[in-house]
Each structure stands twice: as C-alpha cells, then as structure tokens.
Amino acid sequence: MFRNYTQASLCLIKHISFSVDVYRRCTMGETKVLVLHPEDNVAVALTDLRKGEKIRVVKNGRVIELVLKSDVPFGHKVALEDIPKCGYVVKYGNPIGRAKVRIQRGEHVHVRNLESTYVRDRVCRDE
Amino acid sequence: MCMFVTSRARMSEIGCAEMNSSGQNWILGFERPDGKVGIRNHVAVIPTVVCATVVARRIAMSLRGASYVDNQFGCSQLEPDLEVTFRTLAGVGRNPNVASVLLVSLGCEELPVEKLADTIASSGKSVEVVVIQECGGTTSTVDKGVAVLKRLVEEASRLRPRRFDVSSLVIGVKCGGSDATSGIAANPVVGYVSDKVVDLGGTIVMSETPEMIGAEHVLIKRIAEPATRDKLLAAIKRWLKIAEERGVDIVGAQPTRGNIAGGITTIEEKSLGAIIKGGSRPIRGILEYAEEIKGRGLYIMDTPGNDAMSLAGMVAGGAQMILFTTGRGTPLGNPVAPVIKITGNPHTYARMRENMDFDASPVLLGQKTVSEVGEQLFELVLEVARGKLTRAEVLGHNEFVINKILPSL
C-alpha cells in the first residue's frame, strides 16, 4: 500500500544539488495538489492535507488560493470553487458525477457530497 | 532518473544506412515481407494445443533467439472460443516482432494447424510445423523441433535492422495492479505519450472494455462514425450482460471499497482515470479481441481487464510494444513484445525496482509536470524501439494467456 511521507523533505532529498527553484517547487503550496485538466473544478491532494491549510494552485495560468475546510487525505479531491447542488464535478476535463449537496470551495469532495450518475438511488435526477 | 544506453553495436552495424526517419524520432526496425516493421526479431515457438506445450517449451529453451508462446487451449473448445484461440495464435505469429514461426502440434487437436500455418505464412514469413504423433513422442519431437528451429534462428539472425520513422510504432496501453497513484500520475503520463505517438502518425491501441464502463459518454464523443460508436456501446453492453447473467453487478460494485479509501468516489471517475492512458485523440475503430490493427491513430480493442489476456489480444493485433502502468507493481511480460513498466508510486518504484522501467512519481510529488515526465517516457519508448531491453525482457517474463468466454467441452 501507498505510505505517507513528508512530501517536501522527500522532494528535497531527491535533489541533492539544491537550488532556490527546487526549494520553491518543493515547499510552496502549489505542489500540494494536482489539477489534472484546465476545466476541472476539483484538484487531487498529493499528500495528506489538514483542515485550515492554505493551498495555492495554478489553473489556466491563474493562481487560485484557498483554505481547506476539511482534511483531505492523499489521492482525494478538494473543490477549487463552489459547486451548487446537482452541479457537475469535473475531473480529467469530464464530469465524474454531481454534487449531492452544495459543495464549498476548499471542501473535501467524496461520497458524502458527490454521487455517480450511474447509481439507482440518487439525489439529482433532473437530467 | 531514467538512464538509457543506446545499443552501440547495432548503431555501428547500421552505420549510415537508409534513413526513413525524420529528425530525432527514429526507431530501429526489422522490415517484414508484408511491409510491417518489427522492433524485435524473435523466432516464435507456438504449441497449437495444450498437449504440445511441454515439447514446445523444451524446443524453445534449447536455443537462443527463440521465444515460447504459451497456449492452454486448442482443443475441446466451443467454436467461438476455438476461433479466438486461432485468431490469437495467428496474430502473434504475424506480429512484426516475429521473424518466423515453429508450430508444435499434437496431431489430433481441433485447432486447424494447416490453416494456422497458412494464415501466418501469408504474411510472407517462414512457418514450420512439427507433429508429435508423427515424430514418435516427446524426445524425438524435441530433437526434430530443435533441428528445424536452429535453421530458423540462423536465418532470422541474418536480418539487419534499419532506421524507420516513429510512425511505424503500434503501441498497446494497459494498466494493471492499479492503486491511487495510477489515475493521477502514471496513466496521465502514458496518455501524454499516446497523444504524442498518434500526432506523429503512429498507432495506439487501448484495451480492457470492462474498465470503460462509466466513461462511454466520453469515449463516444471521440468517435466520428455512428457505426463505430454503436460497436463500442454494444461491446460494453455485452460485458454488462455477461456479468449480470452470473449475478455480478459491475456498476454497483464499482468503485471498490479500496478505491473509495484511495479517494475514488464514482465509477465515472475510476474509468476516466483508466482511459486517460489512451490520451485524448479521436478513436478510429473498435476491434475484436486479437483483430488485426490495420489503420493508424487510436484504436480500442474489446478485451477483458485481465492483464495477460489483454496483452495477448493487443500483441496478436499487431502491437510491437506495451506501455503498462502499475501502482502496486507487477512483473508481467510478453513473449514477443517488450513491456515497459511505469509506476506513479515512489515506494513501488523503490521496492520493485528490478521490475520497473520508469518512475512517474515526480508528477505525484509535485516536482514535474505530466508533460515533462511524458517527454522522458517518450524518450524511453524510442530507446526500447531501438533495441534497449525492458526489465520484463531481461528477467524473462513471457506470460501469455488467450481470452476464453465459454466453458470447455
């Protein structure tokens, strides 16, 4: 199984030939999450993130700064913007389901607030 | 870092030979009589039925330059499955990485051996057949087979590779032993390479139809012809029906508990994370299992998710190379096509280093972008297409399993 690690320290150990640029890339908030496609409204946590943590992410050349409203474990999703109830959650540039409840920016997006359009018992049916 | 050494011996052999390539994107290929280009030069030893596997394996192991292709079937199969076995064996024999073929037959199997030999030979390759019941048993067939194989290997070794453009490449993409890193690091990196290869005029084939359930709405948007769209939807429906008839609810069971713990919420999300390895280009066609890939661009082959079955189908279709992403790590290879192992999990890369060819974890660690790491992987693809052996090749992994749907008789 994938184990957790301190991202910045691991990153820096890998770059023995230390440079300011590497230090910046390893420690700044923008490397804490990954946006897989420019149209996405969620990002993926690259390490375990804590509620209250500040995240910087570059999307379409624009810097988005947000404060996490909940813990977001490694590999899980965080909302980059407010998503209305039954709005589409977009990852890989495509809808991966709809918001069961209104999702606020900085919130952990998972089974509690996101549903597949394939499941039988779903909140959003106004296709 | 991924360091790749160019095969100097081969480089000097070709010297300033014909340059069919433009710029940096050349590969080193063996031109076959049918005009196709292989990146390996194997003599394939293929048992036509399970009863001939031990003899075939002993023949293949006796000589350098031979490659054993496993086959658990060839008899007591219902017609549709026998047809799949035939098509797969014929396809792997016709694969451009194969120079010539030795078929090892029992003699009374249902699989039509002569027709198989003819189908492979119609690509212009030498095909020889030894028959156990005619040679008089195990040891005498091994002796006869080794003598024939020796000649085939010597003939094949006379072929000289030369430069071809990267557009000659047909690459299969596959994920197996996936974990949370697959969909966010390794598969996007392979997707980058898929797009690049297609843009350069090459061919990509993506398989494992059951993994596409939940992403069909995305895939059909990339298919121009309505008939091809229907073919994909019908293939997906067929898998759902097969599962349903056996009481399995694929949609309801996905994503799995492990997936959910890893951060995957919906089946759409899981499937999108899988299909991203095929890139984003238009889909040119939907192929049957082991069907020959005739055009260029991006194709989908209807195969099971099973790793070895999926690889066998794509290689039988003509793939000369496989890009295989694995978060948890698998050693799987193929008897005729080099398999490049890519992991996005830094711990898997460290722990299973000897089986892993490429580390995509810099994406995961936020150190590099998908395109930066994708360019590095593309360089490795070129190196392997110029003769560098993959870890699976060095370690002798030659797993080969033919797809089967129906019960045996």
Interface residues (C-beta under 8 A of the other chain):
Chain A: M1 F2 R3 Y5 Q7 L10 C11 K14 H15 V22 R25 C26 E30 T31 K32 L34 L36 V44 A45 L46 P73 F74 G75 H76 K77 K91 Y92 N94 P95 I96 G97 V109 H110 V111 L114 E115 S116 T117 Y118 V119
Chain B: D179 A180 T181 I184 P188 G214 A215 V218 V251 G252 I260 G262 G263 T265 T266 I267 E268 E269 L272 G273 I276 G327 N345 P346 H347 V363 L364 L365 G366 Q367
